[in-house]
Amino acid sequence: MKNLFFSSFPLAILLILAGSALCSGCYTLKQGTTMLGYLNRAVPLEDLLTEEDQRFAGQVADIRQFAMDELGLKESKNYTKYVELDRNYLAAVVSACAKDSFTRHEWWFPVVGKVPYKGFFNVEDARKERTKLEKKDLDVWIRGVDAFSTLGWFEDPLYSYMKDYEIRDLAELIIHELLHATVFLKNHTQFNEELAEFVGSEGAKLYMESISEAADDREEVRADGKKYIIFIQSLIAELDMMYNDPVLSRDQKLEKKAIIIKNSQESFLENYDENFTTENFRGFGTLPVNNAYLELYRLYYEKNNWFKDLYDRTGNDLGNIFNAAKTLKGKEDPRVELENYLLK
């Protein structure tokens, strides 16, 4: 099954190395050292020699110029260097959630504050973290991510597996990450991720139109992705209503949860060919779905299209959206702050 969350997360990882220097076994030091190794061996895109690599470098340069010149994202040297990796993902990221509610487990880090995920460059470390969290009676999910942002503190590189991306997917990833380096509100992960998802998606659409490639040969995949998100959001709503039932005990909620998920998977498979065109999501029928998996959809995908609605009401200008977002203090609901700023 296609993993919709094979995407980014913000991590100013090297910035906290100094605070970890006295603890050689510390999480931050270990991950930061690995990332530093990647950055040290990054080579300029112009040093890539093959015709395929040069085509890739040209696409990246064009997307970066569009993102900065046309959309107004912060200028930087992000995505001007390249790292060769022997795998098709950058890091394994652990998320956790209560079993009987959609209460996220969060970690705290300097600079970024509270975040509902923890990344590891070694997947075995991620699995060890999962074991620790499961002992706390939490639902846990591990996913691969193909990029993350150091929030403008360092020059984020490209990785070799990105050469296989379709141009729209490449544009969406780069614009998403450049948005994180342009706007980031400490302790407001959901706002940050929803904003980056919206700007990345809408920005990639505008980029494709700018190069006269509005037609998307992967439109069926995107359409199925949207339908899958709607399906998952419906399942989340059903579970959330049950979790909030004050009459049910915890054991009863867990029992009902298992039944609801099982029934949803059976129904999903039974009606799959009627609802979906591609095979990308059929695997949901046998996926070990839990709250941590579902919570990711609550984190990344807004259910009410709030950003799109605000975008339409304020003149369809992405620059207005994230320039206004840069002024936010994060002392109250950033959505309220953003809407008040744009509609005052």
Secondary structure, 3 states (H helix, E strand, C coil): CCCCCCCEEECCHHHHCHHHCCCCCCHHHHHHHHHHHHHHCCEEHHHCCCHHHHHHHHHHHHHHHHHHHHCCCCCCCCCCEEECCCCCCCEEEEEEEECCCCCECCEEECCCEEECCEEECCHHHHHHHHHHHHHCCEEEEEEEECEEECCCCCCCCEEHHHHHCCHHHHHHHHHHHHHHHHCCCCCCHHHHHHHHHHHHHHHHHHHHHHCCCCCCCCHHHHHHHHHHHHHHHHHHHHHHHHHCCCCCCHHHHHHHHHHHHHHHHHHHHHCHHHHCCCCCCHHHHHCCCCHHHHHHHHHHCCCCCHHHHHHHHCCCCHHHHHHHHCCCCCCCCHHHHHHHHHHC
